[in-house]
Amino acid sequence: MPHNPDPTVPEWAGDQGMVTLVRHGETEWNRLGRRQGQLDSPLTADELRHGQRVAAVLSGLGIDGVFTSPLGRSVATARACAEVLGCSVVVIDELAEVHHGEMAGLTAAEIERAFPGEMARRSANRYEWCFPGGESYADADRRAAVALGRVAAAGGRLPLIVSHEMIGRMLLRTLLGADPAMALTWRHPHGVIYRVDVANRTVVELPVDQGGAQRGAD
């Protein structure tokens, strides 16, 4: 994944070790194309073992802490990872997905009927545009920086962070010092693990052996 270093981006407080980013397993609403935001839906039957498959890939790589969004789909994945890796789970509220406000729970077609033209307006400025009654990427970017500071303060050098695709873009942006516009072009499929070398600002993708496919944002 390419990145564009930006000296104006604050350094992550840890600035050391390797940070691993994982998206929760696929949910029923992911399959239906419903935006979740800070609402929740259960993991699909196929994805209940997603955390164990992730942990199998990471086993032996020295993961020394598991940190998760407070949302159920993320917590379920984090707990499954932690059980295999022998780590405790720490919930960090700031890792929650971007708040979708009044659009949460809706499909793209339902959003267009309820908010005609709004998604087109979003395309003009995705970083600053705000979900009605919810958050913008800019809001989530600030939360991502706080979350990474909390992870760093926990003292681990090789943390695993389980969260969501949209907040995940901002986590990765901060870790790599990337430009927001570039970060918004990135995708984080359920079946990919990102290993970020913070000091060198590089990232390696590790595949997860699973059948789930990327089905859009959280």
ZAKETI-461501 format. One record per atom (N, C-alpha, C, O, CB): residue in three letters; x, y, z. Coordinates in steps of 0.001 Angstrom, whole numbers, padded with zeros to 6 digits, always signed. Glycine has a CB too. Example, Ala and Ser with C-alpha at 12.3 -4.5 7.8 and 13.67 -1.06 7.14 Angstrom:
<atoms>
ALA+013190-005690+007800ALA+012300-004500+007800ALA+013200-003300+007800ALA+014236-003319+008465ALA+011308-004473+009046SER+012850-002250+007080SER+013670-001060+007140SER+012900+000030+007870SER+013409+001138+008039SER+014084-000598+005725
</atoms>
This chain:
<atoms>
MET+000852-001190+000000MET+000000+000000+000000MET+000889+001242+000000MET+001721+001397+000894MET-000964+000005+001233PRO+000730+002125-000979PRO+001561+003319-001044PRO+001189+004316+000038PRO+000063+004310+000536PRO+001444+003968-002408HIS+002134+005173+000400HIS+001800+006236+001333HIS+002591+007479+001005HIS+003599+007427+000300HIS+002061+005802+002774ASN+002130+008572+001513ASN+002705+009865+001193ASN+003061+010566+002495ASN+002185+011193+003090ASN+001727+010722+000340PRO+004320+010492+002975PRO+004678+011094+004258PRO+004322+012569+004319PRO+004570+013316+003372PRO+006156+010917+004521ASP+003757+012974+005403ASP+003318+014359+005601ASP+003903+014842+006923ASP+003456+014392+007978ASP+001743+014478+005595PRO+004885+015743+006905PRO+005535+016174+008150PRO+004616+016916+009098PRO+004967+017110+010262PRO+006701+017043+007833THR+003438+017341+008629THR+002515+018042+009526THR+001706+017083+010386THR+001070+017510+011349THR+001575+018921+008724VAL+001717+015792+010057VAL+000969+014809+010841VAL+001720+014515+012126VAL+002903+014181+012070VAL+000741+013506+010032PRO+001081+014624+013278PRO+001769+014350+014538PRO+002291+012923+014596PRO+001645+012005+014091PRO+000838+014606+015711GLU+003444+012731+015203GLU+003988+011392+015386GLU+003112+010617+016364GLU+002611+011183+017336GLU+005450+011455+015890TRP+002930+009342+016111TRP+002278+008488+017090TRP+003167+008428+018322TRP+004390+008361+018202TRP+002005+007060+016515ALA+002557+008453+019519ALA+003331+008545+020759ALA+004312+007391+020920ALA+005370+007562+021525ALA+002399+008584+021950GLY+003972+006205+020382GLY+004868+005058+020552GLY+006091+005134+019667GLY+007217+004948+020128GLY+004132+003782+020268ASP+005858+005416+018356ASP+006913+005526+017369ASP+007968+004436+017522ASP+009164+004712+017435ASP+007561+006879+017463GLN+007540+003222+017747GLN+008485+002117+017896GLN+007747+000817+017638GLN+006517+000780+017653GLN+009143+002114+019313GLY+008498-000245+017401GLY+007891-001551+017269GLY+007033-001698+016022GLY+007150-000922+015073GLY+007073-001838+018468MET+006176-002698+016042MET+005319-003056+014915MET+003868-003054+015375MET+003523-003718+016352MET+005712-004443+014331VAL+003021-002313+014678VAL+001605-002250+015001VAL+000837-003069+013970VAL+001027-002893+012767VAL+001099-000775+015037THR-000029-003964+014438THR-000817-004814+013552THR-002270-004360+013577THR-002874-004231+014641THR-000701-006302+013964LEU-002824-004118+012386LEU-004207-003663+012256LEU-005051-004755+011604LEU-004675-005317+010575LEU-004279-002352+011430VAL-006195-005046+012216VAL-007104-006073+011715VAL-008516-005511+011697VAL-008920-004798+012616VAL-007032-007364+012582ARG-009258-005830+010659ARG-010681-005491+010622ARG-011466-006676+011188ARG-011099-007832+010979ARG-011151-005145+009157HIS-012537-006376+011899HIS-013399-007434+012433HIS-013884-008366+011322HIS-013794-008030+010142HIS-014600-006822+013169GLY-014392-009525+011700GLY-014956-010439+010722GLY-016192-009877+010048GLY-016816-008939+010544GLY-015287-011744+011374GLU-016535-010460+008918GLU-017705-010009+008160GLU-018989-010227+008959GLU-019149-011242+009636GLU-017789-010746+006812THR-019899-009257+008869THR-021166-009328+009600THR-022344-009530+008642THR-022206-009443+007421THR-021376-008049+010433GLU-023498-009801+009239GLU-024709-009959+008438GLU-025024-008673+007663GLU-025444-008739+006508GLU-025897-010344+009339TRP-024828-007520+008279TRP-025106-006267+007582TRP-024077-005971+006502TRP-024416-005367+005485TRP-025151-005122+008569ASN-022812-006388+006699ASN-021841-006262+005610ASN-022366-006983+004374ASN-022296-006453+003265ASN-020457-006833+006029ARG-022888-008184+004564ARG-023386-008972+003433ARG-024605-008321+002774ARG-024812-008450+001568ARG-023742-010384+003896LEU-025392-007633+003567LEU-026599-006995+003039LEU-026338-005599+002485LEU-027230-004982+001904LEU-027648-006918+004117GLY-025103-005097+002666GLY-024781-003757+002199GLY-025380-002662+003045GLY-025611-001556+002555GLY-025234-003593+000803ARG-025639-002953+004329ARG-026161-001942+005239ARG-025021-001284+006001ARG-024135-001957+006527ARG-027175-002560+006215ARG-025058+000036+006051ARG-024030+000762+006800ARG-024248+000549+008289ARG-025362+000699+008790ARG-024051+002276+006456GLN-023175+000196+008992GLN-023298-000071+010421GLN-022905+001120+011268GLN-023622+001487+012199GLN-022457-001254+010798GLY-021759+001733+010951GLY-021279+002806+011806GLY-021139+002299+013228GLY-020447+001312+013474GLY-022224+004017+011751GLN-021797+002974+014169GLN-021713+002564+015568GLN-022916+001732+016004GLN-023080+001454+017191GLN-021589+003783+016456LEU-023763+001332+015044LEU-024715+000260+015302LEU-023960-001054+015154LEU-022765-001053+014858LEU-025954+000331+014327ASP-024639-002159+015355ASP-023939-003437+015308ASP-024824-004485+014670ASP-026049-004372+014684ASP-023509-003880+016712SER-024199-005501+014113SER-024907-006701+013678SER-023971-007876+013908SER-022755-007690+013956SER-025357-006606+012167PRO-024509-009081+014051PRO-023667-010225+014408PRO-022744-010649+013276PRO-023027-010415+012101PRO-024530-011392+014816LEU-021635-011278+013650LEU-020774-011887+012652LEU-021540-012996+011944LEU-022378-013667+012546LEU-019476-012434+013297THR-021246-013184+010662THR-021867-014285+009939THR-021369-015613+010502THR-020349-015667+011189THR-021568-014188+008425ALA-022100-016673+010203ALA-021694-017999+010685ALA-020299-018354+010190ALA-019523-018975+010916ALA-022700-019069+010233ASP-019978-017967+008968ASP-018654-018270+008412ASP-017554-017504+009121ASP-016404-017943+009148ASP-018620-017953+006927GLU-017899-016362+009695GLU-016881-015468+010239GLU-016697-015580+011750GLU-015884-014851+012319GLU-017225-014063+009894LEU-017418-016459+012403LEU-017277-016592+013845LEU-015869-017047+014236LEU-015425-016806+015359LEU-018309-017574+014380ARG-015177-017698+013317ARG-013812-018165+013579ARG-012756-017232+012983ARG-011573-017570+012943ARG-013627-019571+013021HIS-013188-016062+012523HIS-012262-015117+011890HIS-011088-014761+012806HIS-009937-014756+012371HIS-013007-013846+011490GLY-011382-014465+014067GLY-010319-014090+015001GLY-009300-015202+015187GLY-008105-014933+015311GLY-010912-013716+016342GLN-009758-016446+015207GLN-008832-017572+015350GLN-007939-017706+014124GLN-006757-018027+014245GLN-009605-018876+015579ARG-008502-017458+012940ARG-007694-017521+011718ARG-006661-016399+011685ARG-005524-016600+011259ARG-008595-017443+010475VAL-007071-015216+012141VAL-006119-014104+012229VAL-004987-014456+013189VAL-003812-014265+012876VAL-006830-012807+012689ALA-005356-014972+014360ALA-004353-015311+015370ALA-003396-016382+014872ALA-002213-016362+015212ALA-005029-015781+016650ALA-003890-017308+014074ALA-003022-018350+013540ALA-001937-017750+012649ALA-000797-018216+012656ALA-003844-019379+012756VAL-002290-016721+011886VAL-001299-016039+011048VAL-000282-015292+011904VAL+000903-015245+011573VAL-001991-015064+010082LEU-000753-014705+013011LEU+000106-013858+013849LEU+000866-014642+014915LEU+001781-014104+015539LEU-000727-012790+014517SER+000507-015890+015128SER+001168-016698+016155SER+002670-016747+015901SER+003115-017003+014782SER+000582-018128+016187GLY+003441-016497+016953GLY+004892-016508+016839GLY+005496-015179+016453GLY+006719-015061+016381GLY+005299-017519+015856LEU+004672-014168+016200LEU+005192-012854+015814LEU+005308-011903+016998LEU+005614-010723+016824LEU+004303-012236+014755GLY+005062-012417+018205GLY+005329-011626+019408GLY+004266-010628+019799GLY+004560-009711+020566GLY+006575-010911+019235ILE+003046-010758+019312ILE+001970-009836+019708ILE+001891-009795+021234ILE+001766-010837+021877ILE+000590-010273+019090ASP+001965-008588+021819ASP+002002-008477+023280ASP+000804-007734+023876ASP+000824-007369+025051ASP+003263-007783+023695GLY-000229-007513+023074GLY-001446-006891+023585GLY-002487-006800+022495GLY-002151-006578+021332GLY-001153-005504+024151VAL-003760-006971+022858VAL-004850-006874+021893VAL-005767-005732+022317VAL-006261-005712+023444VAL-005640-008220+021790PHE-005993-004786+021417PHE-006803-003603+021677PHE-007956-003573+020682PHE-007775-003880+019503PHE-005949-002302+021580THR-009132-003207+021154THR-010299-003294+020291THR-011261-002126+020442THR-011333-001480+021487THR-011022-004560+020563SER-011989-001880+019377SER-013173-001022+019401SER-014178-001617+020378SER-014173-002828+020597SER-013798-000873+017973PRO-015045-000787+020974PRO-016053-001315+021901PRO-017233-001992+021210PRO-018062-002602+021886PRO-016565-000204+022767LEU-017334-001903+019889LEU-018479-002468+019187LEU-018383-003992+019143LEU-017296-004557+019018LEU-018572-001897+017762GLY-019543-004645+019250GLY-019588-006083+019446GLY-018860-006894+018404GLY-018197-007875+018741GLY-020973-006518+019490ARG-018968-006503+017123ARG-018328-007265+016061ARG-016808-007242+016188ARG-016130-008209+015840ARG-018744-006724+014706SER-016287-006136+016684SER-014851-006009+016890SER-014402-006745+018150SER-013373-007421+018149SER-014458-004539+016974VAL-015178-006609+019222VAL-014841-007284+020478VAL-014817-008805+020284VAL-013929-009484+020799VAL-015852-006901+021585ALA-015796-009335+019540ALA-015845-010778+019304ALA-014600-011250+018578ALA-014035-012288+018920ALA-017092-011151+018502THR-014168-010495+017578THR-012957-010851+016835THR-011729-010739+017725THR-010859-011610+017698THR-012797-009955+015598ALA-011652-009667+018517ALA-010492-009451+019389ALA-010369-010552+020433ALA-009267-011032+020696ALA-010589-008090+020079ARG-011480-010954+021028ARG-011431-011996+022048ARG-010953-013320+021475ARG-010190-014043+022115ARG-012795-012171+022686ALA-011409-013634+020262ALA-010964-014871+019626ALA-009464-014825+019334ALA-008766-015823+019506ALA-011749-015119+018329CYS-008973-013673+018895CYS-007533-013507+018666CYS-006757-013669+019968CYS-005769-014401+020027CYS-007239-012129+018044ALA-007216-012976+021013ALA-006504-012956+022289ALA-006429-014338+022916ALA-005426-014686+023539ALA-007175-011994+023250GLU-007484-015127+022755GLU-007487-016470+023346GLU-006372-017322+022758GLU-005715-018074+023478GLU-008846-017155+023125VAL-006160-017206+021458VAL-005110-017982+020798VAL-003726-017414+021109VAL-002770-018164+021303VAL-005340-018007+019282LEU-003627-016083+021156LEU-002329-015430+021343LEU-001906-015340+022802LEU-000761-014994+023092LEU-002366-014050+020754GLY-002817-015647+023726GLY-002489-015590+025144GLY-002349-014179+025671GLY-001537-013926+026561GLY-001230-016336+025399CYS-003130-013259+025133CYS-003077-011849+025557CYS-004416-011446+026184CYS-005438-012103+025988CYS-002738-010916+024346SER-004378-010357+026935SER-005608-009768+027442SER-006166-008820+026390SER-005454-008395+025481SER-005364-009028+028787VAL-007456-008493+026524VAL-008117-007577+025593VAL-008384-006257+026299VAL-008925-006233+027405VAL-009440-008187+025049VAL-008005-005166+025659VAL-008259-003824+026184VAL-009202-003105+025219VAL-008908-002991+024030VAL-006918-003018+026372VAL-010329-002625+025729VAL-011294-001895+024914VAL-010946-000401+024933VAL-010758+000189+025997VAL-012750-002134+025429ILE-010864+000187+023760ILE-010583+001614+023636ILE-011735+002257+022873ILE-011937+001978+021691ILE-009212+001868+022916ASP-012480+003109+023543ASP-013697+003684+022960ASP-013423+004441+021665ASP-014246+004432+020750ASP-014360+004613+023956GLU-012273+005091+021590GLU-011951+005908+020417GLU-011735+005076+019148GLU-011645+005632+018053GLU-010713+006732+020696LEU-011651+003750+019288LEU-011491+002887+018122LEU-012820+002550+017454LEU-012833+001852+016440LEU-010788+001613+018520ALA-013936+003029+017996ALA-015242+002763+017392ALA-015293+003297+015962ALA-014594+004247+015609ALA-016366+003392+018237GLU-016130+002669+015161GLU-016256+003082+013760GLU-016803+004502+013649GLU-017402+005022+014591GLU-017163+002110+012997VAL-016592+005118+012498VAL-017171+006432+012212VAL-018680+006371+012458VAL-019351+005449+011994VAL-016864+006877+010741HIS-019204+007347+013183HIS-020635+007391+013506HIS-021412+007801+012258HIS-021193+008879+011706HIS-020918+008382+014686HIS-022326+006928+011817HIS-023068+007179+010584HIS-024361+007958+010802HIS-025108+008204+009855HIS-023383+005877+009913GLY-024624+008342+012036GLY-025787+009172+012308GLY-027080+008592+011761GLY-027384+007418+011974GLY-025576+010532+011742GLU-027846+009427+011047GLU-029153+009016+010542GLU-029066+008034+009377GLU-030082+007475+008963GLU-029934+010227+010118MET-027871+007822+008847MET-027708+006867+007747MET-027369+005459+008236MET-027336+004522+007438MET-026625+007350+006803ALA-027121+005304+009515ALA-026770+003992+010052ALA-027924+003024+009846ALA-029084+003362+010081ALA-026406+004089+011549GLY-027596+001828+009408GLY-028585+000782+009195GLY-029219+000797+007818GLY-030023-000082+007507GLY-029644+000893+010215LEU-028882+001770+006983LEU-029504+001906+005668LEU-028607+001359+004561LEU-027382+001365+004684LEU-029835+003368+005392THR-029223+000890+003486THR-028500+000513+002282THR-028269+001764+001436THR-028812+002828+001731THR-029277-000571+001477ALA-027458+001630+000381ALA-027196+002771-000502ALA-028489+003286-001130ALA-028683+004496-001247ALA-026196+002379-001602ALA-029375+002371-001536ALA-030635+002788-002161ALA-031524+003518-001159ALA-032168+004509-001503ALA-031379+001570-002740GLU-031561+003029+000081GLU-032378+003677+001110GLU-031833+005057+001463GLU-032593+005987+001731GLU-032442+002805+002366ILE-030506+005176+001459ILE-029884+006479+001734ILE-030245+007474+000647ILE-030559+008627+000940ILE-028352+006344+001843GLU-030203+007042-000605GLU-030514+007960-001707GLU-031967+008415-001651GLU-032268+009561-001982GLU-030227+007293-003058ARG-032866+007534-001237ARG-034275+007932-001114ARG-034480+008906+000050ARG-035230+009875-000069ARG-035165+006691-000921ALA-033812+008642+001169ALA-034007+009477+002361ALA-033218+010780+002296ALA-033644+011802+002832ALA-033607+008706+003606PHE-032062+010732+001632PHE-031178+011906+001558PHE-030746+012105+000102PHE-029578+011900-000227PHE-029922+011733+002495PRO-031665+012498-000763PRO-031339+012592-002189PRO-030179+013533-002465PRO-030169+014684-002029PRO-032548+013049-002965GLY-029188+013008-003210GLY-028029+013806-003604GLY-026952+013951-002558GLY-025890+014501-002847GLY-028473+015134-003992GLU-027194+013473-001341GLU-026234+013710-000262GLU-024923+012957-000481GLU-023855+013486-000175GLU-026841+013304+001070MET-024988+011738-001003MET-023757+010975-001213MET-022922+011571-002342MET-021697+011451-002343MET-024084+009513-001522ALA-023577+012206-003289ALA-022824+012918-004329ALA-022103+014111-003721ALA-020956+014390-004069ALA-023762+013381-005471ARG-022772+014813-002814ARG-022116+015934-002129ARG-020952+015427-001280ARG-019919+016087-001169ARG-023130+016705-001244ARG-021129+014266-000694ARG-020040+013671+000086ARG-018791+013463-000773ARG-017672+013696-000315ARG-020491+012332+000693SER-018986+013024-002015SER-017857+012729-002897SER-016982+013948-003149SER-015797+013813-003457SER-018360+012187-004215ALA-017563+015138-003018ALA-016807+016362-003277ALA-015804+016677-002181ALA-014822+017379-002423ALA-017749+017520-003441ASN-016042+016162-000963ASN-015123+016437+000152ASN-015294+015359+001210ASN-015847+015624+002278ASN-015379+017855+000762ARG-014833+014158+000933ARG-015090+013015+001809ARG-014492+013200+003204ARG-015050+012701+004181ARG-014536+011753+001182TYR-013376+013904+003308TYR-012704+014040+004598TYR-013498+014922+005557TYR-013611+014598+006739TYR-011306+014613+004405GLU-014042+016018+005070GLU-014748+016969+005931GLU-016255+016719+005988GLU-016916+017142+006937GLU-014493+018376+005450TRP-016808+016027+004970TRP-018247+015787+004945TRP-018663+014981+006173TRP-017961+014058+006586TRP-018656+015052+003649CYS-019811+015336+006752CYS-020256+014712+007993CYS-021567+013957+007767CYS-022500+014498+007173CYS-020428+015772+009102PHE-021639+012718+008235PHE-022908+011990+008199PHE-023951+012792+008983PHE-023646+013266+010077PHE-022749+010541+008790PRO-025154+012957+008469PRO-026189+013710+009204PRO-026394+013130+010602PRO-026761+011966+010758PRO-027528+013697+008427GLY-026150+013962+011611GLY-026266+013499+012987GLY-025114+012616+013438GLY-025173+012024+014516GLY-027541+012758+013154GLY-024066+012520+012627GLY-022937+011648+012957GLY-021601+012366+012863GLY-021471+013510+013298GLY-022929+010446+012044GLU-020610+011692+012294GLU-019240+012197+012258GLU-018732+012332+010824GLU-019328+011819+009877GLU-018319+011277+013054SER-017623+013032+010701SER-016853+013100+009463SER-015592+012259+009619SER-015256+011821+010719SER-016496+014572+009102TYR-014903+012042+008510TYR-013590+011403+008598TYR-012636+012261+009433TYR-011795+011732+010159TYR-013005+011165+007185ALA-012768+013578+009326ALA-011906+014462+010115ALA-012114+014218+011609ALA-011150+014203+012374ALA-012184+015943+009771ASP-013363+014027+012027ASP-013653+013706+013427ASP-012985+012391+013808ASP-012346+012288+014855ASP-015180+013626+013669ALA-013139+011386+012946ALA-012562+010070+013217ALA-011048+010117+013233ALA-010409+009366+013970ALA-013033+009063+012185ASP-010466+010995+012425ASP-009014+011139+012381ASP-008484+011586+013740ASP-007461+011093+014215ASP-008602+012142+011286ARG-009186+012517+014350ARG-008769+012989+015672ARG-008902+011868+016712ARG-008048+011717+017585ARG-009611+014220+016096ARG-009972+011092+016608ARG-010137+009963+017533ARG-009052+008916+017335ARG-008563+008325+018298ARG-011512+009321+017350ALA-008678+008692+016078ALA-007645+007697+015790ALA-006332+008062+016474ALA-005651+007195+017022ALA-007433+007565+014275ALA-005980+009335+016441ALA-004743+009773+017088ALA-004795+009543+018594ALA-003808+009126+019200ALA-004482+011252+016793VAL-005963+009819+019201VAL-006130+009582+020633VAL-006019+008090+020937VAL-005357+007691+021895VAL-007489+010132+021122ALA-006667+007277+020119ALA-006637+005829+020334ALA-005212+005289+020270ALA-004813+004486+021112ALA-007512+005118+019298LEU-004454+005723+019283LEU-003079+005246+019156LEU-002226+005708+020330LEU-001318+004998+020762LEU-002466+005729+017842GLY-002520+006892+020841GLY-001821+007351+022038GLY-002102+006458+023227GLY-001206+006177+024023GLY-002212+008775+022363ARG-003353+006006+023355ARG-003719+005104+024452ARG-003035+003752+024296ARG-002580+003167+025280ARG-005243+004920+024511VAL-002961+003257+023075VAL-002251+001996+022831VAL-000780+002147+023195VAL-000207+001282+023858VAL-002398+001558+021353ALA-000176+003238+022764ALA+001235+003469+023069ALA+001469+003569+024572ALA+002468+003064+025085ALA+001725+004739+022378ALA+000545+004224+025274ALA+000701+004405+026716ALA+000633+003084+027470ALA+001133+002975+028589ALA-000363+005347+027240ALA+000011+002078+026852ALA-000069+000762+027498ALA+001282+000068+027531ALA+001469-000895+028276ALA-001080-000120+026778GLY+002221+000545+026735GLY+003597+000078+026839GLY+003999-001074+025947GLY+005173-001443+025926GLY+003849-000303+028196GLY+003066-001659+025207GLY+003426-002771+024339GLY+004147-002299+023089GLY+003866-001220+022568GLY+002192-003554+023956ARG+005073-003110+022614ARG+005797-002769+021389ARG+005192-003448+020151ARG+005457-003034+019023ARG+007265-003162+021528LEU+004389-004480+020366LEU+003854-005240+019240LEU+002336-005435+019401LEU+001865-006569+019491LEU+004570-006611+019125PRO+001578-004341+019436PRO+000137-004450+019683PRO-000642-004893+018446PRO-000255-004616+017310PRO-000402-003121+020170LEU-001747-005584+018698LEU-002740-005896+017681LEU-003949-005016+017948LEU-004472-004999+019062LEU-003123-007420+017687ILE-004398-004279+016928ILE-005556-003404+017043ILE-006655-003937+016141ILE-006463-004082+014933ILE-005196-001935+016676VAL-007815-004229+016736VAL-008962-004733+015982VAL-010002-003619+015899VAL-010488-003143+016925VAL-009565-006024+016648SER-010341-003205+014687SER-011328-002128+014557SER-012144-002302+013284SER-012658-003388+013017SER-010635-000753+014561HIS-012264-001238+012500HIS-013209-001187+011386HIS-012547-000547+010182HIS-011462+000023+010296HIS-014483-000411+011776GLU-013193-000637+009026GLU-012537-000145+007817GLU-012347+001372+007818GLU-011262+001847+007486GLU-013337-000551+006605MET-013369+002139+008181MET-013274+003582+008037MET-012339+004198+009085MET-011449+004969+008725MET-014659+004205+008142ILE-012518+003879+010368ILE-011576+004370+011374ILE-010198+003778+011114ILE-009182+004400+011424ILE-012059+004018+012805GLY-010163+002569+010542GLY-008888+001932+010215GLY-008070+002728+009217GLY-006842+002757+009297GLY-009127+000554+009675ARG-008746+003377+008273ARG-008023+004233+007326ARG-007291+005355+008064ARG-006163+005707+007720ARG-008995+004828+006282MET-007949+005909+009081MET-007339+007005+009817MET-006234+006517+010753MET-005254+007229+010977MET-008398+007751+010609LEU-006383+005308+011302LEU-005301+004726+012095LEU-004064+004533+011225LEU-002954+004901+011610LEU-005739+003380+012719LEU-004270+003954+010058LEU-003147+003699+009159LEU-002542+004999+008659LEU-001324+005109+008521LEU-003591+002841+007977ARG-003387+005982+008390ARG-002889+007289+007948ARG-001940+007900+008969ARG-000874+008409+008623ARG-004054+008242+007690THR-002352+007840+010244THR-001530+008421+011305THR-000226+007662+011467THR+000835+008271+011601THR-002292+008431+012626LEU-000297+006346+011454LEU+000906+005535+011626LEU+001916+005746+010502LEU+003125+005720+010733LEU+000532+004071+011705LEU+001412+005956+009279LEU+002294+006120+008128LEU+002617+007579+007826LEU+003488+007864+007004LEU+001671+005486+006918GLY+001922+008504+008484GLY+002130+009916+008178GLY+001651+010257+006785GLY+002301+011019+006070GLY+003592+010279+008321ALA+000508+009693+006393ALA+000022+009846+005028ALA-000954+011004+004894ALA-001534+011466+005876ALA-000634+008570+004566ASP-001122+011456+003677ASP-002074+012517+003373ASP-003501+011976+003485ASP-003755+010856+003042ASP-001816+013096+001957PRO-004448+012738+004067PRO-005820+012250+004205PRO-006454+011819+002895PRO-007138+010796+002847PRO-006663+013305+004827ALA-006237+012586+001827ALA-006854+012247+000544ALA-006388+010876+000063ALA-007179+010100-000472ALA-006526+013316-000508MET-005114+010584+000251MET-004605+009273-000148MET-005184+008176+000731MET-005550+007107+000242MET-003075+009248-000083ALA-005266+008444+002033ALA-005779+007434+002958ALA-007207+007031+002605ALA-007596+005881+002813ALA-005722+007955+004394LEU-007985+007960+002077LEU-009378+007669+001751LEU-009511+006786+000520LEU-010612+006336+000206LEU-010138+008956+001536THR-008417+006528-000181THR-008464+005614-001326THR-008175+004180-000906THR-008361+003260-001702THR-007467+006051-002397TRP-007723+003969+000327TRP-007335+002642+000773TRP-008547+001804+001143TRP-009573+002334+001570TRP-006390+002741+001952ARG-008425+000498+000979ARG-009439-000438+001418ARG-008823-001356+002469ARG-007610-001565+002485ARG-010010-001252+000221HIS-009663-001903+003346HIS-009191-002891+004314HIS-010167-004064+004313HIS-011100-004095+005116HIS-009057-002267+005749PRO-009957-005028+003415PRO-010810-006216+003396PRO-010741-006974+004713PRO-009763-006865+005453PRO-010411-007135+002250HIS-011777-007734+004995HIS-011783-008530+006222HIS-010607-009514+006257HIS-010083-009830+007325HIS-013109-009290+006352GLY-010209-009985+005097GLY-009204-011043+005043GLY-007772-010578+004889GLY-006928-011337+004413GLY-009517-011941+003939VAL-007472-009334+005287VAL-006099-008820+005185VAL-005653-008252+006528VAL-006388-007506+007175VAL-005995-007733+004081ILE-004450-008612+006934ILE-003812-008066+008131ILE-002763-007058+007682ILE-001983-007346+006774ILE-003172-009199+009013TYR-002730-005875+008306TYR-001696-004888+008023TYR-000695-004868+009173TYR-001065-004671+010330TYR-002315-003479+007803ARG+000577-005075+008837ARG+001660-004987+009817ARG+002450-003721+009511ARG+003099-003623+008470ARG+002587-006266+009782VAL+002393-002742+010432VAL+002987-001431+010194VAL+004268-001273+011000VAL+004252-001363+012227VAL+001993-000314+010547ASP+005374-001039+010307ASP+006642-000687+010951ASP+006591+000820+011177ASP+006770+001601+010242ASP+007910-001116+010069VAL+006346+001224+012422VAL+006072+002627+012710VAL+007288+003515+012460VAL+007166+004589+011869VAL+005612+002779+014145ALA+008446+003073+012903ALA+009645+003899+012759ALA+009978+004162+011294ALA+010372+005270+010931ALA+010830+003229+013446ASN+009818+003139+010453ASN+010159+003277+009038ASN+008971+003640+008160ASN+009116+003873+006959ASN+010767+002005+008542ARG+007789+003685+008779ARG+006568+004056+008065ARG+006367+003211+006808ARG+006182+003726+005705ARG+006606+005534+007695THR+006409+001910+007014THR+006138+000968+005940THR+005085-000022+006420THR+004893-000202+007623THR+007438+000233+005491VAL+004408-000662+005476VAL+003357-001605+005837VAL+003460-002851+004963VAL+003745-002773+003768VAL+001961-000954+005695VAL+003222-003998+005587VAL+003193-005284+004892VAL+001803-005880+005057VAL+001232-005826+006146VAL+004294-006260+005440GLU+001257-006443+003994GLU-000048-007087+004042GLU+000113-008597+004197GLU+000870-009230+003461GLU-000862-006758+002777LEU-000604-009162+005156LEU-000622-010600+005361LEU-002036-011106+005093LEU-002983-010590+005687LEU-000153-010973+006801PRO-002209-012092+004223PRO-003562-012601+003958PRO-004050-013522+005062PRO-003268-014244+005679PRO-003597-013338+002629VAL-005357-013486+005303VAL-005996-014403+006236VAL-006705-015461+005403VAL-007395-015131+004439VAL-006995-013656+007202ASP-006545-016702+005760ASP-007167-017800+005022ASP-008640-017876+005394ASP-009008-018467+006410ASP-006452-019151+005317GLN-009485-017266+004551GLN-010916-017253+004836GLN-011684-017049+003556GLN-011117-016675+002529GLN-011271-016162+005855GLY-012969-017293+003618GLY-013800-017172+002435GLY-014501-015839+002313GLY-015044-015539+001250GLY-014802-018248+002424GLY-014515-015013+003373GLY-015251-013758+003358GLY-014677-012786+002348GLY-013471-012811+002101GLY-015248-013133+004733ALA-015488-011939+001761ALA-015048-010964+000781ALA-015381-009562+001249ALA-016267-009357+002078ALA-015684-011239-000577GLN-014655-008602+000701GLN-014921-007199+001004GLN-016285-006800+000459GLN-016553-007016-000723GLN-013819-006292+000418ARG-017158-006221+001288ARG-018493-005865+000829ARG-018842-004420+001183ARG-020013-004095+001381ARG-019521-006812+001429GLY-017831-003555+001263GLY-018138-002158+001512GLY-017834-001736+002927GLY-017425-002540+003765GLY-019568-001889+001211ALA-018041-000456+003175ALA-017679+000133+004448ALA-018537-000400+005585ALA-019598-000987+005370ALA-017795+001632+004375ASP-018035-000174+006832ASP-018770-000563+008015ASP-019944+000361+008260ASP-020682+000177+009228ASP-017861-000579+009215
</atoms>
